[in-house]
Amino acid sequence: MDEARPLWATPLQFVFACISYAVGLGNVWRFPYLCQMYGGGSFLVPYLIMLTVEGMPLLYLELAVGQRMRQGSIGAWRTINPYLSGVGVASVVVSFFLSMYYNVINAWAFWYLFHSFQDPLPWSVCPLNGNRTGYDEECEKASSTQYFWYRKTLNISPSIQESGAVQWEPALCLILAWLLVYLCILRGTESTGKVVYFTALLPYCVLIIYLVRGLTLHGATNGLAYMFTPKMEQLANPKAWINAATQIFFSLGLGFGSLIAFASYNEPSNNCQKHAVIVSIINSSTSIFASVVTFSIYGFKATFNYESCLNKVILLLTNSFDLEDGFLTVSNLEEVKSYLASAYPSKYSEVFPQIKNCSLESELETAVQGTGLAFIVYTEAIKNMEVSQLWSVLYFFMLLMLGIGSMLGNTAAILTPLTDSKVISSYLPKEAISGLVCLVSCAIGLVFTVEAGNYWFDIFNDYAATLPLLLIVLVEAAAVCYLYGLRRFESDLKAMTGHALNWYWKAMWGGVSPLLIISLFVFYLSDYVITGTLQYQAWDASQGQLVTKDYPPYALAIIGLLVASSTMCIPLGALGTFIVRHLKQGDTASVA
């Protein structure tokens, strides 16, 4: 073991680093969506089962490998078996792809944070048109929050084929985001270890503040009731179980090499089993907690929109039929509508096309995830709150801390194998390696700030780390159990920590978790085959809404390249090792 290897100042610092990495935007913007889609409270059943049979065991496996081998992902897997060096390379490639696009979210968070100090908030009202005779047509057809996101933030093009120019304001925010990441990782564990206390704890403070505020909002109970009303029939839906497993898998950050990198800086005697359980439970608890916050806000937004719709109908009927002010109310609206339809049929038929069908249920059923939830739904709710600037600053600062915390893990997965390499570290100091990684990632990340950048962001988000990570973790589990040997690994852990490995971890590593990953792998492949031509959502300015379009051939080629560039590292790494060994054997034989 490398005795000179830097260490975390305390075990608590390591735990906070893992929590800061694992607890990210997926807890805030994907888990609530899955709960809404797959049975509300009943979704917790498959979610907690998947946490037990997949999340905790695989997290423990990665932490144990990192702590035992005391190297980054490439060195750790090469030590386990020389033919597995490609597994570590694949993890580094996937982490590099993730870093390139993930920090764009932090750039958007910076952009919204800077605009949160304006009064009124710039996304709260539609801008005037060129003639200043009314509101902008695109904004009127969509909404002020959608307009600010798609037109002011992204200035999005109509399709992925129309790349457009780099948007300099988001580009500057991206450079700022990378500068912040660089400052956090500059001194390795020395600087990262101090930052993670902040990035791990501050989001919880903001979520607690938002919870108190959210529960006091008008209509919050409507959102919570809709969220947690169990739909038990969804337990028979295989997609609910598949999405529960996928959420656990990606939320914990398995397969990226970040957890192996973090654990490699532990004392060999550290109780990584306890820490795996703690991090898993905190991560999942945060998802549930964030859902309560999100749906209290969501309920407020839905109730506000529903009541605004009713008030517009009341105003329309009052003005059209010269009714006395205050006569028409929400409670007697349906009754009066029926009376007007029968008493004044011709006039009512003229007004009828303008009467909107207001439904609280349909408002609550609108399922939104990802950037749509973070930058459209939340901003729509925030603009209607009192002291909206304060809530906007808090929210986007929380998003920024969640994003930066995850980025520290992503960059650690890239930097640790590079700084472990004696060839690279002999020529460049740690600070220079960190700077080069940040500079290259930032330069390539500028692609996501062009007018079509959001479409490329979706490609990376959907395809760069889905199938590759499943394959990486499957090989990891198989390598530890069947190449390195489960008994040998068990004795290593006992020698390190003094604790024997119980039957639960052995059963999960050796059988249950790999079978589950294979099932997920088959599901994703079959889903891609059944789907046929891959499609994306493009913004149509003339309609003020998203429309579905097919990816062009070159985009499909890039999707294939993204998947292949990481997955092919595994067989190519094994092939390269075989060739090198064969050549060395040949040289030895010729000398003899």
N, C-alpha and C positions, 0 to 999 in steps of 0.2 A: 504494500500500500504506500501511496505517496504521502509521507508524513508532513511535507512542506505545503500540502494543499490548504488553501484558505478555508476557514470554517465559519458557520453562522455564530454570532456572538452568544446566542442562547437558543435552546430548542424552541422557545416561544417565537423567536424571529423566523425560524423555518416554517412553523405552523401558519404564521401570519402571511408569509410569502405564498404558501400553497393556497390559503383561503383567498388572498387577493387575486391570485391567478385563476382559481376555479370559479369563484363568484364573479360573474361578469354580466354582460348585456343579455346573454341568453336567459338568465334567471328573471330578468325584468321584462324582456319583450318576446320570449318564446313560450315559457312555461304557462303564463296566464292564457295565452292563445290555445295551447293544447288542452288545458283544463276546460276552456269554453267549448272547444270542438268535440271533446270525447268524454262527456258525462259529468262535468262539474266535479263535485266532491267524489264521485265514484272513480274518477281517473286516478285518484291517489292510491287505489288498490294496486293496479299494475305498476304504477310508478314506484311504490315502496318495495314491491316484490323484486323489480328490476334493480333497485338500489342494493338489495341484499344479495342477489345472485350474480350481479354483473359489476355494479359500481365499486363497492367496497373491495371485493377480491382483486379486481384488476388495478385499482389504485394502490393497494398494498403491494402487489407484484412489482409495479414500476418503482415505488419508493424503496422496496427491498433490494432491487437490482442496482439502483443508483447508489444506495448506501454501501452495499457489499463491494461493488466494483470501483467505487470512488472515481468515476470518470463520466464524461458526457455520453450521449446516446451511442455515438460511433464506437468509442473505446470500450464502453460497457458490453455491447453485444459482440464485439470482436474478441473480448476476453472470454465470454461464455463459449463462443465457437468462432474460429477464424472465418468460416463461411457466412457468418451473420453480419459482417460489417455493413452490408448493403441495407440492413434494417435501420441502422443508425443514420445512414445517409438519407434514406427515404424520409425519416422523421425530420431531419434538418431541412430537406427540400419542402416538405409540407409546411413546416413552421415558417420558412422563408416566404412562401406564397401567402400564408395567413398574415404575416407581418406587413406585407406590401399593401393589402387591402384593408386590414382591420384598423390601421391607424387613420384611415380616411374617416371612419366614424368619429374618432376623436377630433378630427379637423372640423367636421360638421357640428360637433358639440361646442367647440370653440366659437364657431360662427354664430350659433344661436345664443351662446352665453354673452358674447359681445353685444348682440342686438337686444338682449333682455333688459338692458338699462334704459331703453327708450320708452317714452310715454306719449301716446299709447304704444303697446307692443306692435311692431311692424306687421305681424301676421294676424292682427285682430280686425283689420279693416281692409277692404279692397281699394287699390289705388284708382285715381280718376283716369279716364281715357285721354287720348291726345287732345281732343277738343274741349276737355274739362266740362262736358255736358252730362256725364254719367260715369259709372264705374267701368273699369276694364272688362271687356267682353269675356275673356278667358276666365277671369276671376269670378265673374257673376255666374258662369256656367258650372264652375267647380265650387270652391269655397276659399275664403281668405287664407286659411292655413295650408290648403293644398297648393294654392297659387304661390305662396311664399316658399314652399318646399320645392315644387317642380320648376318654377320660373325664376325666382330670386336667388335660391340657394344653388340649385343644379343647373338652371337655364337649360333644361333637358331638350335634346333633339327628338324629332318624331320617330326615329328608328336607330338601330345600332349601326346601320350603314353610313349614317350622316354623323361623322365624328365631331366636327366642329372644332372650335379653338379652345385652348386652355382658359378656364375661368380664373383670373388672377387672384380674386379674393379667397375662394376656397383653397387655391394653391398655396397662398401665404399661410393660411391656417394649418395646412398640412405640414409645411416646413416648420411652423411653430410647434406642432404636435411631435414631430421627430426630434426637434431640439430638446423638448422636455424629456422625451424618452432617453435621449443620449445623456443628459445630465443625471438622470436617475440610475443609469447603468455604468456610469463612467468609471467608478472605482470597484466594480464587481460587487461581491457580497457586502463590502463595507458600506457602499452607498445604497444599494438595493435594500439591504436589511433595515435601514432607517426609514426609507420611503414606504415600505410595505405596511408599517404601522398605520400610516396616514391613509393609504389607498384601501386598506382592508377595513378600517374602522369608520371612516367618514361616510361612506354610503349607508351604513346602518343608522348613523345619526340622522341623515337626511330622510331615510325611509320611515324612521320613527316619527319625525316631525310631520311628514306627509301623511302618515297613518292617522295621527291626531286630527290633522286638518281634513283629511279625506272623510273620516267618519262623521264629521260635523257638517259636511256639505249636504245640501238638499238633494235627495234622490240617491244618496250613497247606498242605502239599504236595498234599493232596487237592483243595483249592480251586484251586491254581495249575495242576495237571494238567488239571482239568476246564476251566479258563478258556482255556488255551492249546493244548489238543488241537485241531488244525485239522479243521474239517468242510468239506472242499473243495466238497461239493455245494451249499453255501450261496452260492458264487460265481455260480451260475446263478439265484439268487433275486433278482429285481429289487428287492424290498423292502430287501435288504441294501445295495444301491447307493444307493437313495433315502435310507435312514436315515443312511448314511455322509455323503452330501452335506448332508443337513439338519443333522447334528451339527457338521460343519465350519462351516457357514453361521452357526448360532446361537451356537456356542462362541466364535467370533471377534468376535461382536457387530456384524455387518455390518448397515447400514441404520438403526441407531438415531440416527446423527448424533454419537455419542460420539467416534468415531475422528476425524471431521472437526473436531470441537471441539478435541480434544487437539492435532492436527496444526497447527491455526491459530495456536498459540502457539509454533511452531518458528521458528528462523531460516530465511529463504528458501533458504539454501544447504544446509540439512540433507539428508543422504542418506536420504530416506524409503524408497527401494527396499530398501536394506540392512536398515533397521529393520522393514519389512514381512516380509521373509524370516525375520529373527531372531524376531519375535513369533509368526509362524505356526508355526515349528519348535518353539519353547519351549512354546507352547500344546498342540500335538499330543503332544509328548514327555511333558508333564505328565499328559495323559489316560492314556497307556500306563503311566506310572509309578504313577499313582493306582489303576489297575486291578490292578497287582501287589499293592499294599497292600490294596486292598479284598478281593481274592479270597484272600489269605492269611488275613485276618480271617474271610471268608465260609466258607473251608474249616474253620477252627477251630470256628465256630458249627455248621456242618453235622455235623462229626465228633462234637462234644459232644452234640448232639441225638440223633444216631444211637446213640451208646454209652449215653446215658441211657435211650433206648427199649429197648435190649437188656437193660440192667440191671433195668428194670421187669419185663420178660418173665421174666428169670431169677428174680427175687424172687417173682413170681406163681406160677411153676411149682414153685419150691422149697417155698413155703408150702402150696400146694394138694395136693402129693403127698408132703409130709413128707420131702423129699430132704435128704441131709446137706449142711450148709453148705460151699460150695466145690466140691461135686461137679459142679454145672452151670456151665459156662463158655461164653464166646462161641464158642470153637473147636468144642465138642461140642453146641451148642444145637440145631441142626437134627436131628442124629442122635438126641438124647434126645427131642425133640418127636415124631419118627416112632415111636420105641419106646413112648412114653406113649400115643400115639393108638391104637396096635395092642393094647397090653397092658391099658389102662383106657379103652375107647372111650366108655362112658357118662359117666364123670367128666370125661374130656378134652373131650367135647362141651359140658359145662356151663361149663368154663373157657374154651373156645375164643373166644367173643365178646369176652372181655376181653384176648386176646392181640393186641397191635398188630403190624402188618406193618412191621417196621423196614427201611429202605432208605437207604443213604448216597446212592445215585444220585438218589432222589426229593428228598432234602434239598438236594442241590446243584442240582437242576433248577429249584428255586423262583426264578423271575426277578422281581426287585423293583427298581424305580427310584424316583427322586424322593424325596419325604418318607418313603416306606416304607423305603427303604434307609437314609436318613440318621438317622431318628428311631426306627426299630423294629429293623431288622436289626443295625445297628451297636451299639445299646444292649443288645441281647440278647447280643451277643458280649462287650461290655465288662463286663457284670455278672458274667460267669464268669471274668474275668481276675483275677490277683492284683493287689492294690493298685488296684482298679477305679476308685476316686475319681480317682487321678492320670491314668489313661488317658481317663477321661470329661472331665476338665477340659481336657486337651490337645486332644482331638477337637473339643469344642464351641467352644473358643477358635479352632481352625483354621477351622471352619465360619464363625464370626463374621468372621474376617479376610477369608476368601474373599468373603463377602457384602458386607462394607463396601467392599472393593476394587471390586467390580462396581457398587455404588451410587454411588461417586465418578464413574464413567464415565456412569452413567445421569443423574445430576443435572447433570453438565457439558453433556450433550446438550440439556438444557432451559435451563440458565442462560446458556450462551454466546450463543445467539440473542437472549435477553432483554436481557442486558447490552450486546450489540452495537447494540441498537435505541436510537437517539438520543432517541426520544420517551420511552421508559420510563426510561432511565438519566439523563435530565435532571431527572426528578422524584424518583427513588429511588436511593439509593446501592447499591452492589453487595451489601453485607451485608443490607440490607432486602429486596432482591429474593430473595436466597438464603433468608432467613428466611420470607418469604411462601410460596415454593414448598414448603419443608419443612412449614410449618404446614398448608397446604391438603392436601398429600399425606397427612400424618399424620391429619388429620381425616377424610378420605375412607377412609383405610386402616383406620379403626376398624370399618368394615363387616366386615372379615375376622376380627374378634375376637368376633363374635356366635356363637351356638351353631351356626348354619348357615354360618358364615364360611368354613370349609374348602371347602365346595362352590363358593362364589363365587371362592375362591382358584384352584380347579381350572379354572373357566371362564376367568378372566383368563390363567392360565398356558397353557391349551390354545389359546385363540382370539384373544387381544388382539394377539399379535405374530407370528402364523404367516403367513397370507396377505398381510397388509399389508407385512411386511418383504420378501417375495419381489417384490412389485410395486414397492416403493421402489427396491430394488437393481437391478431390471431397467431401470427408467426412468433410474437414475443411469448405468448402463453405456451405454445407448442415447444419453443426452444428451451424454456426453463424446465418444463416437465419431462420432455422426452430426449432432448439433446444433452443439456447440462446434467439432467437427472434430478427428479424431485427429492429423492433421499439425500443427494449431495447438497442441494440447495437448502434443504431442511437443516442439515448439520451445520452449514455455513451460518444460517440465521441464529441457530442455538448458540454457536460459538461467539457470535457478535453480541447478541442481546441477552443471552442467558435464558431465553424463553423457548419452549418447545412449540413446534407448529402443530396446531390441533387439526382434527379431521375435517372441519368445515372449510378451511382455506385450501387444503389438499384436494377435496372433492370439487370445489369451485374451479381451481386452476386446472386440474387434470381432466375435467369433463364438462361440467355445466356451462361455464363461461365460454369456452371455445365453441361448443355446440350452438350457443345463443348467437355468437358472432357470425358463425356460418349461416344461420337462419337469416340474420339481418343482411348479410352479403347477398344471399340468394334473392331476398325480397327486393333489394335495390336493383339488382341486375334485371330481374323479371319486370319490375316496374318501368325501367327504362325501355325494355323491349316492347312491352304492352303499349306504353305511351306513344311510341313511334317517333315522329319528328319532334324534337325538343322545341318548346315555345317559351316566349318571354312576354312580360307586360310592358307595353310602350305607352307613353303619354301622348294623347291626342288633344292638342290645344283647342281645336275647333269644337270638340265635344266637351272638353273639360273633364275628361275621365281617362282611365286606362283601357287599352284595347289589347287583345292577344295577337301576337305575330309569331311567325316561324323564324327560327334562327337561320341566317344565311349559311351557306356551306363553309365559308372560312371560319365562322364562329364555332361551328360544330367541330371543325378540325382543331381549333384551339382548345376546346373542351376535352377532346380526346388526348391532346398533347399534355394538358394539365394532369389528367389522370395517369397517363402512361409515364410521364417524366419522374413521378415519385414511385409508383408501383414497380416499374422496371428496374429500379435501383437494387431491389432485393435479389432477383435472379442474376442480374449483371454483376453484382458484388460477389456472389457465390462463384460465378463463372470466372471472374478475374482472379479470385483467390486460388481456384483450381489450376488455372493456367500458370500463375506465378510459381505455385508449388511444383507443378509438373516440370517447368523449366529449370527450377533449382535442383530437382532430382536428376534431371538430364545432365546438368553441369557437373554435379557430384559424381555421377556415373562415368562421365568422360574423363574427369580428373583421375579417378581411380583406375 
